[in-house]
Amino acid sequence: MKKNMYYRFAYRRSLVINSFLSNSFVSACSWPRLLLEVFLRRDMGERYFSLASAITIATLLAVGPVADSLFSFLFMKRHVFIWPSLNWDMISWYAFIAAFISFSLKRNREIKRDANTFDFSRFSLSSGEIDPWFSEVKLFGRVATPRSIETLYEPGMCFLAGVGLVLLWQPVGYLIIVCSILYSLSYVAAYRIGDNFVLDKADEIIAGKNQFRAFVDDTGIDGFRFRSRKPESRADRERFIHSFSALDEDPFNVL
């Protein structure tokens, strides 16, 4: 497969940093997103859902209030140390952790397979099946799409649940609110990555189609133009243009 060297050098590189930041943000949000996804999704991919990660998250959430209370008792002397799980406002916190573990075990059972085989009929990085109920939701007369469900409806529902808990003075509500915001933003970033991939392919096709006219004849169309000095003679320009494309030696390279 031929690749357009000028496009990749002059245009593609400018998107590398943005792409890196977007991918880093999506990766950083994987744990906050998982806190909600186990309740919202089913049949996740075996390489997407990790029971070990779920247990790690649950452990950190469980010991966090204890560590904070112990720190306050030892160093700030603000109150007498009481095991946080006995405080009435922490009951919902540990109830949420228990529910999270229960649903995580359920999701793990859904992806169990024979240890000696792979299921090649299933996308192993799937984030899970969206509840069909969301497809019936309409906002401002518009039917829900997978994009609107993942970036708006799913996190929005969790956000409202978190607000309700905060109004009841339950600290777990703040956790759910933060996770729902990160949930939405991470999917917005993921869709942005996908959009840029498609646009990048379209732009590369346009650049390949117009680079001869843009470089040789100075008549590029579709908004594409060469930003460079060029040889004076048409013959020299034609010789140059043939070196602007090269075979992609990596069959798995999609950039």
Phi, psi and omega in degrees: 000133180278145176239144182276107186292319182295315181298315183293327181281316187275330186244314188297323183297331181293341181265354186297314182295315178300318179296319179297316181295319180296314180296322179295319180294316179299318179294319181294334182270004185298320181287311176302324180291321180297328179302331180259328186295329180297335178273332188264332188244165173218165178054053177286161177289150185291338177264355178267312181267135178231119178296326179298320178294319179298317179294321178298315179299314181299321180295315179297319179293326183288319184274344182304306180298325179295314180296320180294317180293320179294320178298316180297321182291319186280324190245334185250345175054036184277332180199166177286134184294123176233136179304119189303330183293345179272348180283139186297327183282354178257357180299316181293329178299310182283334174294320178296318179298317179298317179295321179298316179295318180299313180290328178295319177296323178295315178296326179293323178294329181292333183255007179296142180214175175294128183297342184262001182226161174246146176263094184280001177270358184235131179292115188287345179255019180295136177277005176106166181276133178285139178300127182303337180302324182295333182292342180269354182284138176234134178233122184056036177080002182261135178287140181294141175245164176307324180293313180291328179294313185285329183264342185231302190291310180298306179293330179295319178297317179293323179299315180295322177297320178295319178298318178300319179291323178297320179295337177266013178063036178255116183302332181298338178298321179296320178299315181294322179297312180298316180296323180292323177294314178294326177302309181296311183296324181292323177287327174299316178295320180296318178291328177295319177299316179295318178299316181294327178296313181294315179296324178297318178295318180296318180293323179294323176295315179297317179297317179295324182288328188252356188294329179296309181293324182291322183273316185277314186256355184057035182229041179298147180237184180061025177082002182263137176211155176274129176252084181193163169284151185228154175302151182291315186276148178295323181298317178294322178297319180295323178294321179294317189298332181289345180265001183276354177236145180218155178287136177279114183284340180264110182293345181260001180281117182251006180268000000 
